[in-house]
Amino acid sequence: MRFLSNLDVPFDNSQAERDIRMFKVQQKISGCGSSLLGVQAFCRIRGYLSTLRKQGMNVLTALELACAGHPVLPSF
């Protein structure tokens, strides 16, 4: 119940659940899960965005760089 007094604490502790929830919503709304290619593309993009957020990076800037051929992550 710490999230009631500290807004930085997430409501639940399951990051995996939060990551999967968006896919299920997308699947129900647009039928994205009807083809294997659609599922793979959606999961790849969502995974990339989730990683950017977890690393504290600006998502819009990172997407602009990725579209220009200079992805921020992964950095080897």
PLY file of the C-alpha trace (Angstrom):
ply
format ascii 1.0
element vertex 76
property float x
property float y
property float z
element edge 75
property int vertex1
property int vertex2
end_header
0.00 0.00 0.00
3.06 2.24 -0.21
1.87 3.59 -3.56
-0.84 5.53 -1.68
1.71 7.74 0.06
4.51 7.68 -2.54
3.44 8.36 -6.13
6.80 7.10 -7.49
5.91 3.55 -6.44
3.95 1.72 -9.16
0.46 0.43 -8.40
1.62 -3.13 -9.03
5.05 -4.72 -9.12
4.66 -6.71 -12.31
6.48 -4.97 -15.17
5.88 -8.02 -17.36
2.13 -7.70 -16.83
2.20 -4.04 -17.84
4.23 -4.88 -20.96
1.81 -7.61 -22.07
-1.35 -5.64 -21.29
-0.79 -3.19 -24.16
-0.46 -6.03 -26.67
-3.76 -7.54 -25.57
-5.50 -4.17 -25.93
-4.02 -3.71 -29.42
-5.03 -7.23 -30.39
-8.63 -6.62 -29.33
-8.93 -3.21 -31.01
-7.33 -3.73 -34.40
-6.89 -7.46 -34.75
-3.12 -6.97 -34.93
-2.63 -10.53 -33.70
-4.22 -12.04 -36.78
-0.91 -12.54 -38.61
2.50 -13.63 -37.40
4.19 -10.67 -39.12
1.81 -8.22 -37.42
2.50 -9.73 -34.01
6.27 -9.70 -34.56
6.28 -6.08 -35.74
4.09 -4.92 -32.85
6.17 -6.76 -30.23
9.43 -5.47 -31.68
8.25 -1.86 -31.60
6.70 -2.12 -28.13
9.81 -3.84 -26.77
12.02 -1.08 -28.17
9.80 1.66 -26.70
9.64 -0.11 -23.34
13.42 -0.40 -23.22
13.84 3.29 -24.06
11.49 4.28 -21.25
13.20 2.00 -18.74
16.56 3.53 -19.67
15.14 7.03 -19.13
15.62 8.11 -22.75
13.45 10.51 -24.73
11.22 8.21 -26.81
10.40 10.70 -29.58
14.05 11.64 -30.14
15.09 7.98 -30.15
12.36 7.12 -32.68
13.42 9.99 -34.95
17.02 8.74 -34.83
15.94 5.15 -35.50
13.91 6.20 -38.54
16.93 8.13 -39.81
19.00 4.96 -39.57
20.82 5.77 -36.33
19.13 3.76 -33.57
20.01 4.69 -30.01
19.74 1.15 -28.68
21.26 -1.35 -28.68
24.61 0.30 -28.23
27.41 -2.19 -28.67
0 1
1 2
2 3
3 4
4 5
5 6
6 7
7 8
8 9
9 10
10 11
11 12
12 13
13 14
14 15
15 16
16 17
17 18
18 19
19 20
20 21
21 22
22 23
23 24
24 25
25 26
26 27
27 28
28 29
29 30
30 31
31 32
32 33
33 34
34 35
35 36
36 37
37 38
38 39
39 40
40 41
41 42
42 43
43 44
44 45
45 46
46 47
47 48
48 49
49 50
50 51
51 52
52 53
53 54
54 55
55 56
56 57
57 58
58 59
59 60
60 61
61 62
62 63
63 64
64 65
65 66
66 67
67 68
68 69
69 70
70 71
71 72
72 73
73 74
74 75
